[in-house]
Amino acid sequence: MADLTVFVDDHALEATWTGDAPKTQAALDAVLPVGGDAVRWGDELYIDVALDVPPENARDVVPEGALAYWPAGDKLCLFWGPTPASETDEPRAAAPVSVVARLEDASALAGVEGGARLRLESRTEC
C-alpha cells in the first residue's frame, strides 16, 4: 500500500517509503505536505525543502521513480530517467542524495515538459 501521493501537475502518483534513509524519511514526513514550482534537470524535478539532516546512505545513481533528498542544496528531488550527469540511461544526481521513497509507476512522467508543479503528501492527508 502506498505511503505517499506525489502530484506532478495533473498527475497523482503513488509512492512508498524505501526505508533506505530513516532519519531523512522521518524529517520529511514531519513537514508534509510540501510542494512548489519545480526546476527540471533532465528527467529530474526538484523543489526547495529544508530538512536538518546529514547525508544518509547517500548515492548518486538512483532507481527510476526515486524521491531523494539532497542535503547540500536543501532540495527534494524526483528522478524518472537520465539527467545531464548520467553516463548511460540511469537516473544520476549531480551529487549524492538520500533516497527516501519510490514511485510505484513513473511512466506518467515521460510526458512532462519543462518545469512542473510538484507536491508530496502523506496518504493520510489525501
N, C-alpha and C positions, 0 to 999 in steps of 0.2 A: 504494500500500500504506500502511496506517495506521502511524503512528509511536507512537501513544498509545492506551491504553484508559482511558476515563472511566467510572467507576462512580457512578451516582446511584441510591441504594437498590439495588433488584434489577435495574436496567438496566445493561448493559455496552455502551458506545457507543464507536465508533472515531473517532479524530481524527488530523489530520495537522498538522505544523508548518507555519506560513504563511511563515516567513522574513521577516516584517514587522519583527520586533524581535529580531535575532540575539543580542545581548548578554543580553537578558532570557530568551530561549529557552535559552541555554547555562547561565545561572544556575539556571533552573528544572529543566532536565534533570539538573543536578548534584545536586539534592536529592530527586529522585524515588525512591521513591513518596512522595506527600503525600496527606493526607486529613483529614477531620474532620466534625463536625456543622456543616452549612452553615446560614447565615442566608438567608432568602428576602426579596427586594425586588422585587415584581412578578414578571416572568418572568426573574429572575436569582437565582442562588445564589452565595454567596461564602464562602470559608474563609480563615483566617489562614495566610499563608505569607510568611515574612520573607526577602526577597532584597535584597542590597545593590546595587541598580541604580537609576539615574535613569530618568525617563520616556524612552521610545524610540519615536519615530513615534506618539506618543500622540494619541488622538482620543476623543471622547465618543460618537459614533454608530458602532456596530459591526455586523457582519453577524450574522444568526441563526446560532446554534451557536458563536459566538466564545468562546474561552478567552482571557482577558486578565488582565494583572497591573496592579493599582492601587498604584503605589509609595508614594503619600502615606499609604495606610492599611494597607500590607503585606497585601493581600488578593489571592487568586486568584479570579477571577470567571468564571462560566459564564452566558452570555446565550442565551435562545431566543425572546424576544418582548419586548413593551413593558415598561417599568419606570415607576415614578412620575415619572421625569424625561422620558419620551418625549413628543414633541409630536404624533406620529401613532401608527402601529403599529410603528415602528422600535425595535430594542433601543438604549437610550441609557444610558450610565453617568452616575453623579452627577457625576463629574469625569473628565478624560481618563485613559485606560488604554492600556497597550501590548498589542496583540493578538499572541499567540504561536502559537495553534493554532485549528483549527476542526473541529467535529464534522462527520462525513460526512453524518449524518442526525439532526436534533434533534427529529423528530416524536414520539419516545417520551416526551419531557419534557412534552408537553401534559397528561398525566395526573398530574404531580407536584403534590401538595397540601401546603401548609405547607413547613416545612423538610425537609431530607433529609440523608442521609449522602453526602458527596462524596469520591471518591478518584480520583487520577490516577496512572497507572503507565506506564512505558515499555513498549512491546510486547515488548521483550527480557526483561522481568520477569514477564510474564503467563504 
